[in-house]
Amino acid sequence: MALDEFLAELDQLAEAAAASFASVGDASELEALRVKLLGAKNGQLKGLQKGLARVAAADKPQAGKHFNQTKQRIEDAFALAEQRLESPGTDQAASDFDATEPGLRPRLGHLHPITQTIQELKDIFGRLGFRVAEGPEIEDERHNFEALNIDPSHPARDPLDNFYLHAAGYAADPEAGGPGADVSPWLLRSQTSTVQIRVMENTPPPVRIVSLGRVYRPDTADATHYPMFHQIEGLLVDTDVTMADLKTILRVFCSSYLGEEVEVRFRPSFFPFTEPSVEVDMQWQDGWVEMGGAGMVDPNVFRAVGYDPDQVTGFAFGLGVERLCARRFGITDIRDLFKNDVRFLQQF
């Protein structure tokens, strides 16, 4: 048999098969047609395969390749027909589509109110010249306590007030002896002040940063407390930085975030890592709310990171992101922010 004649017969069969598969009306008809064309014993394609033996030896590679291509074309036509029969009414539904009818509004997601708050805080402090710094949420005692001038006897280091991680190889009490006794235990950071220590350890002054992130304290959850919450920590270190600079920055921030009508007050307080220290309260709409603490960086903190307290001064502040978010959006219970109730979250 001539090669041209064999190839023509294959093409004719493939075209006829495609037309036949496209016109079948049900599954039983489709299966009968498949057996007729692709049957292993008496199928039409099987019959044409016998013609390969009559093709000249030099033409057999081309003939065999074309035969395989023809078989694939027929199988593809069968698969399309099978898919069409499994989805009845598709063509009819498409023809009945009315483009003038009102559509269904898609349900779009949006950022969580805490994420919205964090992004806005970054934007405000960015305009005030602060860059964003980040740090790990699992910390050692040096960065979480020691470098922040919190001595071992301070109640802030009490195991009941922190989430310590007693990992293998680390002793919970360095004085207890045993493997890892000379290594400080790890804990979930209780404040974002750890980031300012890490930045100052690796950055010569001047420094002007804010860090935002999760912190952890085993507090009982109520309307204003949660075991996991977010803080924004600010740090400015330079020459001749004063408490007046700190108060100015915080007043500008509060008016930028909550509006010109907000009032800010500073109450004397004590923190191991700042001296003097103040509590920052804001009055907005219905009363005063404590937002965080602030003060001038204690000289011992500068010494811990290798700064000379005779050459530089600075201030630091830490504010609760959830409380800022609640004041902004009129939320009365911060626990609602963590319940993942879409009905509540979609309001913001």
GIRABEL-V244820 format. One record per backbone hydrogen bond with DSSP energy under -1.0 kcal/mol. CO is the residue of the C=O (numbers start at 1). NH is the residue of the N-H. Records with the same first field share a line. If there is no record, write none. Layout:
CO=NH + NH
This chain:
2=6
3=7
4=8
5=9
6=10
7=11
8=12
9=13
10=14
11=15
12=16
13=17
14=18
15=19
16=20
17=21
18=22
26=30
27=31
28=32
29=33
30=34
31=35
32=36
33=37
34=38
35=39
36=44
37=45
39=43
43=47
44=48
45=49
48=51
49=52
50=53
51=54
52=55
56=59
59=63
60=64
61=65
62=66
63=67
64=68
65=69
66=70
67=71
68=72
69=73
70=74
71=75
72=76
73=77
74=78
75=79
76=80
77=81
78=82
79=83
80=84
81=85
82=86
87=90
89=93
90=94
91=95
92=96
94=97
98=101
112=116
113=117
114=118
115=119
116=120
117=121
118=122
119=123
120=124
121=125
122=126
123=127
125=130
126=129
131=210
137=189
139=187
140=144
141=145 + 146
142=147
145=148 + 150
146=149
151=154
154=157
155=158
158=161
163=188
165=167
167=170
173=176
178=181
180=171 + 183
186=165
187=139
189=216
192=195
193=197
194=198
195=199
196=200
197=201
207=237
208=131
209=235
210=133
211=233
213=231
215=229
217=219
223=334
225=222
227=217
229=215
230=321
231=213
232=319
233=211
234=317
235=209
236=315
237=207
238=313
242=246
243=247
244=248
245=249
246=250
247=251
248=252
249=253
250=254
251=255
252=256
253=257
254=258
259=262
263=283
265=281
267=279
271=274
273=298
276=296
277=269
278=294
279=267
280=291 + 292
281=265
282=289
283=263
284=286
287=284
289=282
291=320
292=280
293=318
294=278
295=316
296=275
298=301 + 302
299=303
300=304
301=305
302=307
303=306
308=311 + 312
313=238
314=297
315=236
316=295
317=234
318=293
319=232
320=324
321=325
322=326
323=327
324=328
325=329
326=330 + 331
333=336
334=337
335=338
341=345
342=346
344=347
345=348
